[in-house]
Amino acid sequence: MAQRNSGGQPAARQGPPPFNPPVELLSDLSKSIQNSLNTYQNAASAEDKLSALQEISATSAKLAANTTPLPQRFLEFTFRPHLNAAARIAIEMKLLDTLPLDGSVITISDIAKACNAEEEFVLRIARLLAAYNILVESESASGTLSYGHTEFSRFANQGPTKAGIVHNFDNMLNAQTGAAGYYFNEFGFKSPEDGKNCPFTFAHGAKDESAWDIFERIPWRGRLLQEAMSIQGLLGLQALVDAYPFEKLTPNEDGIMYVDVGGGRGNVEKEVLKHHPEMKGKIVLQDLKSVLEAGTVVPEPDAKLMPYDFFKEVQPVKGSSYLLKWIFHDWPDNACLAILENLKPAMRGHSHSKLLICDLVLPNRNPSAGFCLRDMNMMTIAGKERAEMQWRSLLDQGGFEIMQIISCDGGNFSVIEAVLREN
Ligand SMILES: C[S@@+](CC[C@H](N)C(=O)[O-])C[C@H]1O[C@@H](n2cnc3c(N)ncnc32)[C@H](O)[C@@H]1O
């Protein structure tokens, strides 16, 4: 019988409830994993294989959640951000660089010597990474601990991935932890609607500045962001360039096939030109002056570099097609509409002119944990990841009609192709 307090209400239970996950539930989850495993084994296409693996991963996560005692789950959850801190430190001390690439292990003492670090410190970082299967740990007969790479740590130690970890930790999480508990309390529990008043700007104590103004004002932060953008080269950019026929776009009267608006250092152009060298000189790469001046990964004249601010100016290249990749997810709806307003005069009267938005298109139900995390990341700077309904409503409001949505790489990249409604 439930205990009652003096007011006759059930007393709040102290401590965790009994932990007895029902065998039927665990058995159903295991069967579901086995079924997906069979699908994976017999899958005819790479896409079917990927989708079966994603099922296995999602159901295994449910199984792990349902088999981890609640206090342990709570501790791992609440301290979990320290895993990211350990990875950030490992990058700073070049710990992963000391590990043999062939997967063999080296001792703590050898890692410490190579990193100019204290052995105990190395142990504390390395064992946490091993506890999360980022490194492997082995113990010799004499009890000496050694660590080695996993496939994941080798991936995480490539230049672009390291840059992604550093940018997400130093720029995004740094702001998020400085603001999450306070910003929404002050400005309301709602999606930020002003790029100049968001958790990122709040954490920086900024007045009348967007995150992008801060990235410009503090160049090392902006550099971290631009370096992190190169991660797309490892994350399926090639699949995007295979999936969308950039080479079939109709050029404008100056021969420009598309303009990459807010294209950063030109990572997309590098990939497009690798596949379609005949497009050299027929692409315009636009971004803020400071970004282009800091260096691009495509040289001029392979792409024409053109400083451009999509809030301040009407699009100067007329009658071409316009790629906006990872732009709209950086901004709230009203800012996206302002960007579209500045595009319209360039597209009006050019029926071949296409708007190509490359962003996530969230599934309406059960988006993956990774997609939800990416959305929270965007909330930091007043942006958001949008579901198809949200894209349709935003573009309709902006006067555009969606012609098709092409998704690739398990939904990591989508191209929304739209045209201007001429009325
Ligand atoms: C998330 S990054 C995406 C870069 C690139 N499109 C890509 O996918 O690799 C956003 C880009 O928008 C640019 N940007 C921000 N504000 C801008 C503005 N007002 N006008 C033009 N570009 C801007 C940034 O400099 C940055 O390169």
The ligand as an ORCA input file, in Angstrom:
! r2SCAN-3c Opt
* xyz 0 1
  C      26.647     26.888    -41.780
  S      27.664     27.785    -42.849
  C      27.371     26.918    -44.365
  C      28.445     27.175    -45.393
  C      28.241     26.459    -46.729
  N      26.984     26.812    -47.354
  C      28.344     24.969    -46.550
  O      27.317     24.292    -46.575
  O      29.462     24.502    -46.355
  C      26.781     29.294    -43.049
  C      27.471     30.296    -43.948
  O      26.658     31.457    -44.047
  C      27.515     32.571    -44.135
  N      26.781     33.791    -43.777
  C      26.303     34.142    -42.559
  N      25.684     35.334    -42.636
  C      25.760     35.735    -43.928
  C      25.290     36.868    -44.628
  N      24.607     37.845    -44.003
  N      25.523     36.958    -45.960
  C      26.215     35.972    -46.605
  N      26.688     34.864    -45.985
  C      26.466     34.742    -44.660
  C      28.600     32.226    -43.147
  O      29.756     33.004    -43.323
  C      28.810     30.746    -43.421
  O      29.791     30.528    -44.384
*
